[in-house]
Amino acid sequence: MSSPKRKYSSIERELIRTLTLACETAKSEIIGFQWLTHDVDYEQFPQSLRVTWMFDSEAGMARALASPDKARMLALTLAAFDEVGISVSSIADHVAFSVERPARGKRGQGY
């Protein structure tokens, strides 16, 4: 029996590709947005899939979340999921927003 990571490796590659496109689009549209990353536990897929949108400051994040930019980030995430064939009941349950902190070592996989 193959491991969940191996079973989902093609989904992972496609998800990285589609999220990279979402990231590049958002960088040109959303002031203060820096990068995004995702986490997933394939033993609990797709429920565990979470995309985190990172901002340069609390003020930048607050501004984006209080504007149509929030809906745009959710739409970009949903489009990335849809392109890969990942179906979720509520995209908002799979999206988080955070602020980039000064590095204390290596950061996670960003796009």
C-alpha positions in Angstrom: 0.0 0.0 0.0 1.4 3.4 -1.0 1.8 6.2 1.5 -0.7 9.1 1.4 2.0 11.5 0.2 2.8 9.3 -2.8 -0.8 8.7 -3.6 -1.4 12.5 -3.6 1.9 13.6 -5.2 0.3 14.6 -8.5 -2.4 16.6 -6.7 0.3 18.3 -4.7 2.3 19.3 -7.8 -0.8 20.7 -9.5 -1.9 22.5 -6.3 1.5 24.1 -6.1 1.2 25.2 -9.7 -2.3 26.7 -9.3 -1.5 28.4 -6.0 1.6 29.9 -7.6 -0.6 31.4 -10.3 -3.0 32.7 -7.6 -0.1 34.2 -5.7 1.4 36.0 -8.7 -2.1 37.4 -9.6 -2.6 38.6 -6.0 0.8 40.2 -5.8 -0.2 42.5 -8.6 -3.7 43.3 -7.3 -3.6 43.3 -3.5 -1.6 46.0 -1.6 0.5 44.5 1.2 0.1 40.9 0.1 3.5 39.1 0.1 3.2 35.4 -0.5 1.1 32.4 0.3 1.7 28.9 1.5 -0.4 25.7 2.2 -0.5 22.9 4.7 -2.2 19.6 4.3 -2.4 16.3 6.1 -3.2 13.8 3.3 -4.6 11.3 5.8 -7.4 13.9 6.3 -7.6 15.3 2.8 -9.2 17.6 1.7 -10.6 18.6 5.1 -7.1 19.5 6.4 -6.0 21.6 3.4 -5.3 25.2 4.5 -3.9 28.1 2.4 -2.4 30.9 4.3 -2.1 34.4 2.7 0.8 36.4 4.2 0.9 40.2 4.5 3.7 42.6 5.1 1.9 44.3 8.1 -1.1 44.0 10.4 -2.4 47.3 8.8 -2.0 45.8 5.3 -3.8 42.6 6.3 -6.6 44.5 8.1 -7.1 46.8 5.0 -7.3 43.8 2.7 -9.7 41.9 4.9 -12.0 44.9 5.2 -12.2 45.4 1.4 -13.2 43.4 -1.7 -9.6 42.0 -1.6 -10.8 39.3 0.9 -13.4 38.0 -1.6 -10.7 38.1 -4.3 -8.3 36.0 -2.2 -11.1 33.5 -1.5 -12.0 33.4 -5.2 -8.4 32.8 -6.2 -8.1 30.0 -3.7 -11.3 28.4 -4.9 -10.2 28.7 -8.5 -6.9 27.0 -7.7 -8.7 24.2 -5.9 -11.3 23.8 -8.7 -8.6 23.6 -11.3 -7.0 20.7 -9.4 -10.4 19.0 -8.8 -10.5 19.6 -5.0 -14.0 20.1 -3.8 -14.7 21.7 -0.4 -18.0 22.8 1.1 -16.8 26.3 2.3 -13.6 27.8 0.9 -13.4 30.2 3.9 -12.8 27.1 6.1 -9.6 26.4 4.2 -8.1 29.9 4.1 -6.2 31.8 6.8 -4.5 35.2 6.8 -1.3 36.2 8.6 1.5 38.7 8.8 5.0 37.9 7.9 7.2 38.0 11.0 10.9 38.6 11.0 12.7 35.4 10.2 14.1 33.2 12.9 15.4 30.6 10.6 13.8 29.0 7.6 10.2 29.8 6.7 7.7 27.4 5.2 7.1 26.7 1.6 5.9 29.9 0.1 5.0 30.8 -3.5 
